[in-house]
Amino acid sequence: MLRNFGKRVAGDGNTAACSVAYQLTETSFIYPITPATTMGELVDAWIAQGRKNIWGNQVNLSMLQSEGGVAAAVHGATVIGALCTTFTASQGALLMIPEMFKITGENCPAVIHIASRCVGVSALSIYNDHTDVYACRVSGMPMLASNGVQEAHDIAAVAHLTAIKTGLPFMHFFDGFRTSHEINTYEEIPNEALWPLIDQKALAKYRARSLNPEHPTQRGTIGGPEYVWQIQEKFRRPFKQLPYEVENIMKQLGDKTGRYYKPYQYVGPRDPENLIVMLGSGCDSVEEYICAHPEAKTGLIKVHLFRPFGIDLFLKQIPASVKKVAVMDKVVDPTSAREPLYEDVASALMGRRNVKLVGGRYGISSRDFAPVHVEAICKNLNQDYPKDDFTVGLHNPETAIPMGKPFDHLPDGTRQCIFWGLGSDGTVGANKEAIKLIVTNTKLYGQAYFAYDAHKSGGVTTSHLRFGPKPINAPYYVQSADYIACHCPAYLTKFDMIKPLKQGGIFVINYPASADLNKDLPASVRKSLAEKDAKLYTIDATQIAIDLKLPGRINMLMQTVFFGLANVLPAEECLALLKKSIAKTYARKGKEVIQKNWEMVDEALKGLKEFKYNKAEWLAAKVPPPPKHEGIRHLCDMAILQEGESVSVDEMVDLGTVLNGTSQWEKRGIAVDVPKWDEKKCIQCNTCSMVCPHAVIRPFLLTDEEAKGMVTLKAKGKEIKDYRFRIQISPLDCTGCGTCVTSCPTQALSMQYRNPKVDEEEGKNWVKCFGAPNRGHLLPPTNVRNVQFRQPLLEFNGACAGCGETAISKLLTQLYGDQLYLANGTGCSLVWSATFPWNPYTVNERGHGPAFGNSLFEDNAEFGYGIFKAVEARRNIAKKLVQDCLENNEFKGELKDMMQELLKVWDEEKASAELVWKIQPLLAKVQNPTEKMYALQTQADVLAKKIVWIVGGDGWAYDIGYGGLDHVLATGENVKFIIFDTEVYSNTGGQCSKATSRGAVANFSAAGYTKAKKDLGAIAMTYKNIYVANTCLLADPAQALKAVFEAKEFKGPALIVNYSPCINHGIKKGLGSTPKHCKDLVKMGYLTLYRYNPSKPKPLTIDSKEPTYSLDPLVKDENRFAALKDIYPKEAEMKFPQLINDMKSRYEGYKKIVDTQ
């Protein structure tokens, strides 16, 4: 048979799966969730580009408000006879389960592609295990698994083709990140190979049985006990034949492509004694090991068809020689007898094969699974009595099996590289382009995988690249690198980057040209390089980027260096290809950005220097011992060193609970420049502190003694006239955004280069200032200046440099932090505030601070409402106990007087808190308490009045959680909300939400958003009893402060929508420019600042002036609008005038309310 060999391309697993899904789909419904989001983005982009599916039509794409909505829409589309597809992961898949039952039960041939990911339990993880797909198996939907990028492409086709053939739905899943985001070389299935495999008769049959008034039927009926069982038993029949249908489609596909699969695929020796059974990307690690070690006498069965589990087909694949079987599951299920795949294999073997069966767990949350782990499994199987219920790759004395040292068995000629980057420096994006460039322009194969910490921009990224003359299927980190590059100098003092470097390998660092490497490089780095006999190269990429007016964007410099040293292509050809790639990658950014990146390519190799070191001297370097701490501080130390995997189960804190204030120990040191204070120009307005996203610049009030050795000013104001004033920064916590500099009205701040001297001097001054008592209580928090003297109980968070969300959260903690319950929605605000083990919410001198909780993306309002009602209930109980104990005369002396006073101030936050601070130690000392007194002692922590605030982003508030938000607001209860309005789903990469404005280019709206922004505030105002404010703290800090204060004082529900500039907006001058930029947005009318207070005779106050309605600040300064004009000019011509009309309509609507009050 003639085979149709497709084009060889480099792409990730999401692209591989989605490219087939697009060809075999007519309509698709999507909702963003990491790591599946990019599949929906690709569909949207391909539609915008005019791409056609295999029938010559464009796919019809719609975004819903939640995954539950998506599943319902998929159900609706398939009962009508359309070929429908969606993409999801984790919690999104779980929200679809009720509809999965319906879709499966009605034989609707939908296909759901899942980039499988952990489901949040005590901790949320964006990385991979199989909890989501395992949880879905109860729905009865057939399930196919892919192990790598090529399989994600091929088995996606199997899923669609089998769905059409059988009329049954399919869930196709592959490992999130490990496969979904791994770039590898794969061969596309051409349409001419795909088309003959579509069963046209089966498709016609499916259309014929669809709902249609021309041949009407009824679905979704209600059945009684006399009928339902028969319906379900008959429904089972097609599933018995399904494994054979899958097997047949796999064979047909193999005949067309030369790539053959089986539902259960055996690889290994003909006569193995041991067998490993597993599914997902780990199969490739096992295959690599057993093929390199035939003496292990171990085989592997790759499970592709997980549901229905075809027992006969599975048993046929087990060689007769097998005596022991290990089933590996990628899930933790604390209550079941065993894990799901183990249970299937055990059921299949029971009474049919007499073998020793054991099971284990591996790879939870994308924990690396490499050949060394496979070796451990094989050695365990070779024991006379192999350990059962074991773990591999985890330090757990109860379950772990022993492991050796890392190694690999890659094809000869494979080159391996690791790049350590800083989130948002472009390293990851450049490496993605690099591997595609290599594969596209050479005969080499390539693979790339990218690991991130959960910080936003500014976090640690590691890129693992491999390329070579043969295909590379190695789903694990680089174990032995030929080339390692450190793009962030701060990492040299933290991470052991040189450990995986080969002897004689290349190590490249971005380091200041003026540095003396013999003195400035840490001793540990010098010693390790000498031990590896490494070649050391340096380039001052940071300074070159500054000179080229692209500060922080060093990616193209370092990429050019890589190509210059790697010798993959001739130098001139390589530079030309890099420039071509830049033009494509930065098309949305404009010609100026493209030109500057081209200049980077030209300058890079000029700045590259090889450093010849004295090997003997560096080998003799004395390395100081690492710090030793216990408890949570030890976990933080391991996180700083990127060695969290070495933490044992016994060392881990219970439930992943983190104490407040751990972010103070992180000291990332990622800023290139930090603020410098000029006291001669300072007017002590404290605006810089108000807008600082990370609480790294603060005003301090000091006594003369405390101020010794530091530059200070006499503090202004009669309440503080006896103190000295100083603006102080924490250089190692600063991200260098420059927001403070932009906001300063007198230019009293400027940015200076951060060097060891600055770190030492300013670090010491920070310790001195922070060690002084906080004196914020001396001034009423009624204006920006005064409130900033209060200690922020949110500091050193993990948000992007210049983030627009954090300042208003910080303000909330300065006003009410020691009495604050926070219900925080899933999204960016969760990531920057709750990435284990870093907790930026801290405590005051009493040890009090915000109590933070998170539930799910879709139910944050209800979660917060539950907190509010429970606090209310507990306080009611406590109040009754106080009253009962007073009536029974159980309090004595001073305690009795204070309890009587407490009842008088029961609903006053400050007064009750001060009184309870004195009551609690006395109450605790009561000996031999009565039953009621003991009950009161257990409720002592709710005696003081507390405040509940519910916060989250617009993806939650406008879309998936809007129903809950609306319901809680409608209760009329005293609940308070702050919405961080970034106008996109920031955390999943910038997808449009109902908060997106018309004409903005975002993911899922590649040709510009087509609708007007949802006016959440106006909707809330219709209730007439809700306090509503539209704020932008960066544009008008005083108005935002007033709104927060009024919202808290209002007796009833309150909603603050705070416009929060985001990195996804593509602000050309950077997020540090946002104080001025946001003022421009207010001036033009893009933002209307107002406060609506129903308790006032005239409720609505507009705080911004009459707009100019000029689009210049958007089109000139934000890439999300500029890109529409550049790429789709006709869309811009249509949508920009509509945007102006939207702005006018909104403002005039508010003005009309004001005029008629």
N, C-alpha and C positions, 0 to 999 in steps of 0.2 A: 504494500500500500504506500502511496506517495505521502510523505509527511510535510506539513506546512511549518517550516521553522520560522518563528517570529523574530522580531527585532530584539537585539540584546540591549537592555537599558539598565541604568542605575536608578533605583528608587527605593522608597521605604515600603514596609508592609502595608500601610494604609493605602498608599498609591497603587500598589500591586493589586490589592483586593478591589479597590474602588474602580480601577480602570475596567475590570471585567463587569462589575456590578452596573456601571453606567451603560455598557453595551447591551445589557439584558434587562434594562429597567425602563418602564414607561413613566412612572410617577414615584416621587420620593418625598418623605417627610423627615425633618431633621430637628434636632435640638442639641446644643453644644454640651459635651462632657469629655474631659480628658480621660484617656488618650485617643478617643475615637473621633474627635471633632474634625480633624483635617480631612476625613473622608467626605463629610458634608461640605466643607469648604471647597474641595476639589470639584464636586458636582456643581456647585454654584459658579466656580470660575470657568468650568468647561461650558456651561450654559452661556455665560457672558461672552465666551470666545466663539460661540456658534457651533460647538461640537454636536455631532449627531450620534444617536445610538445605532445598533445594528439594523434597525428597521428604517433608518434614515430620518428619524425624528429627534427633536430635542427632548430631554427629560423634563418633566414638569415638577418643579421643586417648591416646597413650602416649608417654612419654619413654624413650629408650634410653640406653645407656651411652656411645655414640659414634656418629658418622655412619656408620661401617661397619656397626654394628648396626642403625641406622635403615634403611639400604639393603637389608639382608637381610630386615628385617621388611616393608618395602614389597614386596619380591619375593614373600615368602610370602603377603602379603595379596592380591596381584594374581593369583597362580596359583589362588587360591580363588574369584576372581570379584568381589572388592570393588573399588570405586572409591577409589583410595588416592592420597594427596598427601603430600609433604614439602617442607621449606624448608631451604636451606643456602647456603653460600658458600665460596669459597677452598679451604683445606685440607680442609674438610668435604666439598666436592664431589669432591676427589681421592680421599678415602677410599671414596667410593661407586663409583668407576670399575669395580672388578671386578664388582660387582653390576649396574652399568649394562649391561655386556656381557650378563649373564644376562637381565635384564629386557627388553632389546631383542631378544635372540636368541629369547626365548620369546613375543614379541609380547604383553607384559603392559602394558596401557594406564595405567601410573602417570604422574603428572605431578610433576615436580620444579621448584620455583620457586627461582631462584638470584638473590640480590642480589650481583652479581659483584664480586669483590675480588681484589686482588693475592695471589699465592701467595708466601710468604716465601722469599727466596733468601738473599743475604748480609745483607739487612735485611728485617724483617717490617713490613708496612703493613696497617692496617685499611681502607685506602681502595681506590679502584676502578681496576682495569684489566681486561683480558679474559683474563688468563693461566689462570684457573680454567676458564672455559667452553671456551676453546680447547683446553686439555689434555683435556677430556672428549670432544672430537669424535671421537676414535679409537674410542670405544665404539659408534658407530653410532646413538646415540639421536638422534632428530629434535630440532632446536633452533629456538626462536622468540625473537626479540629485541624488546624494547620500548624506546622512546626517551624516554618521559616518564610522568608519573603517570597521565594518562588512558589512554595506551596500555597501561600495566601492568595496568590494569583490563580493558580490552577484549581485549587479546591473551592475557591469562590465560584469558579465556573461550574464545578460539579454540583455545588449547592443550587445554583440557579437552574441548571439544566435538569436536575432531578426534580426540583420543585415543579417545573413545567411538565415534565414527563408524568409525575405521579399525582399532581394536584395537591401536594402536601407542602406545608411551610418548612423552612429550614433556618436554623441558627448556625451561622458559620463563625467560629471564633479562633482567635490567635492571641498570643501573649502580648498584652499591652506594653508599650515601650520596647521590650526586648525584641519583638517582631514588628510591631506597628510603626516604630520610629527607627528601626535599624535600616540603614541604606545598604543594599546589596545588589549584586548583578543578577538580573532575572531576564528570562526570555518571554516576551509577550505572546499571547495566543492571537494570531491574526483572525480577522473576521471571517476570512474564507475557510478557516479551520473550525470556527465556532458555529457558523450558520448551519452546516449539515447536521449538527448535533442537536439542534432545536427540534423537538417533536411537534411538528405543526398540527398534527391531528389532536394530540393531547391539549395543545393550546386552544384549538377551536372548541374542544369539548369543555374546557374550563370556561371559555367565554359563553358557551351555550347554557351552562348551568348557573350563570351569574344572575343577580337580581335585575329585572328589567320589566317595565310595565307592558312590554310587548309579549313577554312570556312570564307572567307574574307568578311568584311563589312567595312564601313567608319563611323567614329565618328568625332565630332568637325566641322561639316559643317557650312556654312554661310547661314542664311535664310533671306528672305525678309518679308515685311509686310503682304504678302498674306499667309504665312505659320507659322510664329513664334508664333502667338497667339494660334493657334490650338495646336501646339506642347506643349506649356506651360500649357494649360488647360487639356490636356490629361495627362500630367506629374503629375497633382494634384491628380488624382484619387487614386493612392495607399495610399496616405497620409490620406485619410478619414478613411480607415480601420485600419491604423497603431495603434491607441490607443488600439483597441481591440486585435490586435496581441501581443502588449506589455503585456496587461492584461493576455492573455492566457499563454505566456511564463513565466510570474511571478507565475502563478498558478502551472504550471508544475514544476518549480524550487522549489516551496514550498512543493509540494508533495514529492520531492526527499530529501529535507533538513529539512523540518519542519519550515522553515522561510518563511512566506507568505508576499508578498508585493502587493500593488495595485498602479496603475498610480497616483491615488489621494487617500491618506490613511487617514481616519478619526480616531482620538483617542480622548477619553474624555467621559463625561457623555452622557447618551442616550437623555437627553432633555436639551441641552445647550441653553442658551439665547444669548450667545456671541460666536463668532468663530474667530480664528486667522488662517490666511493662509500664509504659507511661504515655502521656500525650503532651503536646506543646513543644516549645523551643528546646527544652532540655534533652529531647531525643537526639538532637544533633551532637550534643556533648557526649552522650553515651555511645553513639555510633562512632565518633572519632576515636574514642578510647578502645572499644572492643575490636575495631578493625586494626588498630596498631598493636593490640595485645591478644593475638589468637591463643596464647597460652592460658589466658584467663578462662577459656572455654565458656564464654558468656555470650548469649544472644539478646536481642532486643525486639520487642513488638511495639511498633508505633501505632497507637490507637487513633485512627482518623474518624471513624464513626462511633461516637460516644452514645448517641441515642438514635434509634433503638439499638441496644447492645446485641449484636448478632452472635449468639453463642456458638453456633455451628461454624461460622466463618472464622471466629476467633480461635476455636480449638484446632481447626485445620492448620493454623499457622504455628502451632507449638510442636517443635521436633520431639520425636519419641524419646530421645535421650535425656530430656530435661528432668532433673530431680528436685531442683529448688527454684522458686519464683519469688522475686521481689517486686512489689507494686509500689510505685512512687506517686504520691499525691501532692499537689501544690495547694494545700488548704489546711487550715486548722479548724477542726470541729470538736469542741470540748465535750459535747454531750452524746454524740453518736457512738455506736459500738466500734465502727471503723470508718475510714474515709470512703467517699463514693466510688472511685475507680477500684479500690480494693474490694469493696462489696460486690461490684459487678464481676470481677475476676474470680472471687471466691465462689459466687453463685455458679459461674460457668464451669469451674473445676469440680465442684461438689458432685461426688458420685461418678465422675467421668475420668478424672486423672488423679493418680496417687502421687502428689508432690508435696514438698514442704513449702508452705506459703508464708511469707513475711511481708510487712508493709513499712513504708517510711514516708517522711515528709521532707520537702526540700524547697528552696527558692522562694520562700514567702516574701512578699513585697519586693520582688525582683532581686532577692539575694542572689549573688552570683553563683552559678552552677557550672563548674569547669571540670576538665578531665580529672583533677585531683579528687573531686567529690565522687566521680564515677568509680575511680579506683577504690575508694573507701567502701562503696556499695559492693563491689565485686569481692573485696577481701572479706567483708561481712558474710557474703553468701558462701564463701569457701570454708567458713567455720563449720565444725561438726554441728554446732547448735547456734545458728545465726541469730543475732539480736532482732527481735520483732518490735514493732511500734517505735522505730528509731527516727532520729533526725540526722541530717548530714549538712554541715556548714553552719552549725549553731553551737555555741558554748553552753551546753546544758548537761550537767552531770548525770541526770536521770535518763536521758534518751540518746545522747550523742554517740556516734561511732567515730573511732580515731581516724585522723587524716594525715597525709604526708605534706610535702612541699609542692607549691604550684609548678605546673609544667604544661606543655601542649604538644600536639602532634600535627602541626599544620603542614600543608604541601611545601615541598622544596621551593625556595625562591620567594616565599612570602615575606614581605617587609611589614613591620608593625610599628605604630607610632602612637604616642599619647600627647595630647595638648591640654594643658591646664589653663583654663580661661576664667574670666570674670563675667558673670551674667550681664548681658547687654553690650559687651565689648566687641561683639561680632564674631567671636572665635567659632562658635558652633555653626553659625550660618556659613562662614567661610569654609569650614571643613566639609560641610554638606556639598558645597559647590566643588570643592577640591576632588572629592572622591568621584563625583559625577564627571568632572573634567577628565580624570584619569581613565575612567572606564570608556567614556565616549571617544577619546582621542588616541587611545592605545589599544593593544590587544590584551591588556591586563584585566583581571577581575578585581573587584573591590568590595570592601565591607566597611561600614562605619556605624558606630553606636555612641550615644551621647548620654552621659549621666549628669544629673543636676542635683544640687540641694534644693530645698523648697523655698529659699529666699526668693524674692522677686529680683529685679535687676541688681547686680552687685553680689550675687551668690556665686558659689563655686561651680564651675562646669568642667567636666573632663570628657574629651573627645578621643575615642579609641578607633584608630584607622588601620586597616590592613589592605594591602594590595599585592597581587602576585600573578603568575602565569596560569594558575589553575583556580577553579571555583573554591570559594572560602565559605564554609558553614561552621562558624565558631561562635555560638551565641553566649559568649562570656568575655570578660574584660581581657585586655592584652596582658599576658603573663610575662612576656620577655620582649622588651621594646628595643628597636634599633635607633629610635629617635624620640626624644622627649623634649617638649618645649614648655617653659613656664612664662605665661603672658602677664602675670601679676607678681611684681616683686615681693609683695607682702607674704606670698605663699612660702617663700624660702625659709621663713622663720617658723612655719607652722607644720607643713606636711612633708612626709618622707616621699618625695616625688621620684627619687633616684633608685629606689628599691627594685623596681621591675626593669631597669635599664640593663641591656646586655653588656658584657665586657667589651670595651672599645667602642661603645655606642656614642651617639651625639646628644649633647644636652645644650639647649638654647635658652637663654634667659633675656627677657626684656628688663634692662637694668640701666640706671643712669650712666651716661658716658663718663662723668666725672668721678665715678666711684673707684675706689681701690679694692679690687676683688680679694686681694690677700688679707685685707682687714675687714672689709664690709660684709663679705659673704659669711653666713653663719658657719661655725666650726663643723657642725654636723654635715653641711652641704659639701664643704671642702674635703672632708675626710671621705665621704661616700663617693664623690667624683674620683678621687685618687684611687680608692679601692676598686672602682670599676674601670680604671684607666680610660676614662671618658674624654672625648673631645668636647671642649667648652667653647661656645660661641655667644657673643653678646650683641645686642642692638638696643639703642635707646629709642624704642618705638613710641613710648609715651611722649617724648619731646618732639619727635618728628611729626606725630599726629597733631600736637599743639601748633607747631610751626605751619602746618598745612591747614589749620583752622578746622580740624575735625577732632577735637579733644576727646580722648577716651576710646575712639574708634581705631584700634590698632590692628584689626583683623587682617586687612589686606597687606599690611607690612609684614606681619608674621607669616601669612600664607605665602608671600613671595619668597621669604627666607626659606620656608620649608621646601618649596620647589627648587630653589637654588642649591640646597644641600642634598636633596633626595635624588637628583639626577634621573627623574622619571621621564622627562622630555628635554630636548634641546632648549637652551635658555631663551633664545629669541622666540621660538614657537610657544614656549610656556608663557612668556610675558604677553604675547598677543592673545592667547586664549584667556588668560586672566582678565585682560581688559575687556574682552568680549563678554565674559561672564559678568563683570561689573556692570556693564551697560544694561544687561538683562535684569540682574538682581535689583538694581537701584532705579529702575525705570520710573517707579512711583515717586522717588525722592527728588527728581529733577536733574537737569543737566549740570548744575553746579556741583552737586554731590558726586555725580559720575566723574566729572573732571578732577575733583580733588582725590578721589580714590585711584584714578589713573596715575596721578602724581605720586601717590604712595607706592605704587608698583615700581615706578621709576627710581624712587629714592631708597627703597628698602635695601637692596644689595650693597649700595654705597655705604650704608651705615652698619653693615654686618662686619664684626671683627672676631677673629679667633684668638682666644686667650691661652697662652702657653703658661701653665703653672708648674711650680716645683713640686713634683710628685712626693718626694720624701718629706718636704715641709708640710704638705697638706695631709699626708698620712699620719703625721705626728700631732695634728690638731687635737686639742682637748675638748671633748664634747661634754657640756654640763648635763647632769641628770635631769630628766623631765620632772615637772611638779607632781606631787602626789597628794591627792585629796580623796575623800570618801563621800559616799552618798550621791546626791544629785550633782555635786560639784565634780565628782569623778566622771560622771556621764558627760558633763559639759566639757571636761578636758578631752575626753575621747572624741567628742563631736568636733572640737577645735582641730584635732589632729587628723580628722577624717578616718578614725579607727573605731567607729561605733560598733562594727561587727565583732570586735574583740570583747565586747561587754557580755558577761555571762547572764543567763536567765536569773540566777540568784542575785546578781547585782542590780537588776532592773527594778525601778520603782513600781509600786503596785498600780495597775490600770493605766500606766503611762501618765499619771498625775504629776504636774510640775509645780513647784513652789513659785511664788511671784518673785520677780527681780533677777532671774538667771541671765538675762541678756547683758547685764553689766559686766559679765565675765568674758564675753565673746571677743571684744576688741578686734574687729575685723581688719582695721587699718587699710581700707580699700580706696580712700580718697587720694587723688593726685594733689589737689589743692584744697586748702581749708581756709576758713575766714580769719582775717586779722583785724583786730579792733583798734581804731584810732580814737582815743578818748577825747582828743581836742575837738573833734567834730560831733561827738555823741550828744544827743539831747535827752537821753534816757527815756525814749518812748517805748522801748521793749518790743517794737513791731517785729524785729528780727527773731525774737524768741517765739512770738505768737505764730509765725508762719513756718518755723522750722519743722520739717516732717519727722525728725528723729530725736528731738529734744536734746540736741548736742550743743546748742548755744543758749545760754541762760543768763539772766541778770541775778546778781547776788548782792545782798546787803550784809556788810561785814563790820565788825568793830575795828578800831584802830589796830588792836593787837592781831586780829585775824588777817588784816590786810597787809601786814608787814611783808615787804619784799615783792609786792605786786603793784602795778599801776592801777590807781583807783580815782574816782571822783567823789566829791561830797554829794551825798544823796539829796535829791530834790524832794521837797514836801515836808510839812511840819511834823507829820507822824514819824518820819524816818530821818529827821535832820541830823541826828547824832551818829548816823551810820555812813560808811563808805560804799560807793556803788562800783560794781565791776561787771562787764560783759565777759563771760568765760566760755571757751569751747572745750570739748573733749575730742582731741584730734583723731584718736584711734576709733572712735565711734561715728565720726562724721563720714558722710558719703560724698561730700564735695559738690552738692547740687548748685549752690550759690543762690538759693531762694532768699536767704537772709540779706545778701548783698543787694539783690534787686529791690527788696522791700524797703531798704534803709532810705529815709527821706533826705539825709544829709551826707550820704556817701561816707559814713563813718566806718564802714566795713569794706574790705577788699579781699581778694583771694591771694593767698601766698602758697608757694610750693611746700608741700609737706615733706619734711626730711627728719632724720633722727633727732636733730637738735630741737625742732619744733615739737616733736612727739614728747621728748623728755621734759622740756620747759613747760609747755602747756599742760602736759599730763600731770606734772607736779602741782601746778596751779589749780587744775581741776580738783584734785584730791583735797587741797586746802580749802577751796571754796565749798565743795560738797560736804566737807567735814564740819563746816560751821552750821549752827542751827538755822533752820528755815524760818524766815521772818515774814512770810507772806500774810500772816494773820494780822499784821499791824495795819494793813490797808484793806478797805472794803473792795471786793472783786467786781467793781462796777464799771471799770473801763479796761482797755487793753493793757495799759501800763501796769495797773495794780494787780490784775489777775496773773500776770506773768511772774510776779514775785513768789507765787505759790508753787510748791513742788509739783511738777508733772508726775503723775503715777503711770505714765506711759512713756518709755524711753528706750532708745536704741533698738527700734523695731526692725524687721526685715523687709520693709517696703522699698520700692524703687527710689533712687535718688530724686528728690523733688516731688514725691508722691502727693497728690491732692487730697487723699482720704484722711491721712493720719493727724493733721493739725487739729481738726475739730474733735477727733477722739481724744487727743491729748488735752484739749480745753475742757472737755467733759470731766476728765480725771482731776484737773486742777480745781474745778468747782465742786465736784461731788465724789471724788475718787474713793475716799475712805468709807463711803456709805453706798457704794455702787455695785449693783448686780448688772452684769452685761450678758445679754443673749445675743450672740454674734452669728450672723448667717454665714454659711459656707461661701467661699469666694476669696478674692484678694485679701479682704480684711481678716479672714481666718489665717491665711498663709503668712501674712506679715506679723501676726500677733500670736500665733500658736503653733509654731514649728518646733517640734520636740528636739532638744530639751530647752529651747530658748523661749522664755516668757518675758516680754517687754513690759507687761503690767507689773508694777512694783509696789512697795509699801511705804508708808510714812514712818515717823519715829515711834509710833505706837504699834507698828506691825500690821496696820490696817491698809487695805487697798482693794481694787476692783476684784470681784469674784466673777470669773469668766466661764461661760459655758457655750457649747455648740451642739446642735442636733443634726439636722439635715438641711440641704439647700432649700427644699420646697416648703419647710414647715417652721421657719425661724420665728415668725410672728406667734404661732400657736405655742411653740416652745417657750418663748419669752412670757406669753400670757400665763402659761402653767407656772412659771417661776413667780410671777406677780401674785397669782391667786394663792399659791402655797405660802409665800411670805405673809400674805394677808391672814391666811388661816392660822399659821403658827403664831403670829403676833396676837391674834384674838384669843388663842389658847393661853398664851403667856399672860395676857392682860387679865383674863379670868382667874388664873392662878395667883397673880399678885393681889387681886381683890379678895379672893378666898383666904389667902394667908393673912391679909390685913384684918379681915373679919374675925379670923380665929386667933388673932394676936400672936402670930408665929414669928413676926419680925420684932427685933429688940433694938432699942436705942437709936443710934444714928441710921442704921439700915431701915428702920421703920419710917423715919422722917424722909429719907431719900425716896423710898418706895411711894409714899404719899405724894411727894413732889413729882415723881415720874408720871403718875397718872394724870397730872395736870398738863404735862408737856408731851403727852404720849404721841401726838401726831406732828411734833416739831423735830425735824432732823437734827439740827445742831444742838438744841437744848437737851434733847433726850440722849444724844450721843455723849455729851459731856457728863451728864448725870450717871449714865450707865457705866462709863469708864471708872467711876468711883464705886458704883454698886457691885460690879462683878467680883472684885477680890473679897469683899465682905460676904457676899452670897456664897462664894466658894468655901469660905471658912466655917459655915454653919455645920455644926456637928450633930450626928444622929438626926438627920432631917426626917420630918414626917413625909408621908407619901406625896402630898402636894408640894411640899418644899423641895423634895428630890426632883419631882417633875419640873418644877420651876428652874432648878439648877441646870437641867438638861436643855432648857429653852433660853438660857441666859444670853446666847448670842443673837437673839432676835428681839431683845428688849428695846434696843435703839431703833428708831425709825430708819428704814433704808429706802433706796430708790432703784427702780428697775428701768433700764433703758434697753431697747431692742434696736440693733444696728445691723446694717448689711448693704449690699450693692443693688444697683438697679436691675440686674438680671433676676435677683430674688424678688424685689419689691414690685417691679413693673410687670414681671412675667410669671415665673413658676410659683412664686409665693404670694401673688397679688390677692388671690381669694382669701388666704389666711390673714393678710394685712388688712384687707377691707373688713373682714369679720371682726377682728380684734378692735379696730378703730370704732366700729359700729356698736361695740358693747357699751361705750360711754365710760369705761373704767379709766382710772388714772394711769394709763400706760403711755410711755414716751418712745418715739421712734426717731432715729436719724438714718437717712438714706444717703449713701455715698454714690452720687449720681455721676458716673464716668461715661454714661451714654453708650457703653458697650459691656459685653461680658469680659471684663478685664482678665480674670484669672484663667480663662480657657483660650485666651489669645486674641480677643478683640472682635467677637461676633456681635452683630447688631442685636439690640433689644428694643422694646417699645419706647425706651428713653432716647434712642438714636434719632438725630434730626434728619430731616429730608436732605438728600444730596450727599450725606456723609458716606465715604467709602469705608466699609467694614467687612469683615469676613461674614459670609452669608448675604452680603449685598455688594458684590464686586463692582456693579455698575451704579452704585449710589443708592442709598435707602430711599424708598419710594413713598413713604408716608410721613405725615407730620408727627412730631414728638408727642407722646402721650403726656397730658398735663395732669400729673398725679395730684399736685396740690389743689388744682381747681376741682377735681373730682371729690377730694376730701372735704372741700369747703361746702359742698352741697348738703352735707349732714348738719351744718349750722352749729354744731356743738364741739368741733374739733379745732384746736389751735394748729395753724398751718403756717410754715415759713419757708420761703425759698431763699437760700443763702449761698454765698460763695465766700468762705472765710478768706481766701487769698485776695479777692477783690475788695472786700469790705469787712475787715476783722471786727470792727465795732458793731456792725449790724448783725454779724453771726453771733457774737457774744450776747447781744441783747436778745436775740431769738432763743438761744439755749436757755438763758435765764428766764425768759417769759414762758417758754414751754414747760419748764420744770414747775414754775409757780402756778400755772393754769390748772384749775381743778377739773380735770377730765383728760381725754386723750389728746396727744400732741404729735404732730408730724413735721419734721424738719427735712427738707430735701436740699442737700448741700452739693452744689456743683463741684466736682472733684476732677481737675485735669489729670489725664492719664498718659502714660507712655504710648499707648495705642493711638493717641490723637496725632502723633507725629509732629509735635510742635517744633518748628525748625530751629528756634533758638534754644531749645532744651527746656526741660521742666523747671530749671532754675529761673526762667524768665516769666513764670506764670503769674506772679503778683501783678506785673504790668499788663501782661496779656489778658488776664481775667478782667482787669479794669476796662480794657478795650472792648471786651465782649459785652460788658454791662452797658458801656457807652453806646454801642451799636444796636443794642436791643436783643442780642442773642440770649442774654440772661436778663431776667427781670427779678430784681430783689424786692421782696415784700414780706409783710407779716400780717396774718389774719388772726385776730384775737376776739372770739365771740363774747368775751366778758366786757368788752368796751362798747360804748354807744355807736361808734363808727369802727367796725371791726377791722376793715382792710386798710393797711398803710403801704403805699408803694415807696420803697426806699431808694429806688434808682430814678435817674432823670429821664426826660423824654428822649427816646432813642433817635439815633441818626440813620439807622437801617443801612449802613454801609457794610458790605460783605468783605471788605479788605482784610480785617484782622483774621478772618477765617481762611480766605482763599490764598492770601499771601503767607500766612504764618503757620497754617496747619496742613500737613500732608494729606489728611483724610478728605479735605475738600479740594486741595490743589490737585490731587491725583485724579479726581473726576474730570477736572478741566483739561488735564494733560492727556489722559488715556481715553476718556469718553466725552469729548467736547460737546457733542449733540445732547447727551444726557445733562451736562452742566447747563447748557443753554435753556433747557426745559425746567430743570429742578431748582436752580438758584433763584429765579424769580418767584417760584412757588415757596421757597424757604423764606424769602422776604415777606411774602403774604402771610405765611404761618406766624412769623414774628409780630407783624402788625396786628393780626387777628388776636393773638394772645395778649399783647399789651393793651390794645383797645378794649378787650373784654374786661381786664382788670380795671382800667380807667373808668369804664362805664359803671362798675360796681362802686368805685370810690365816689364818683360824681352823684350817684343816686342814694348814698348812705344818709 
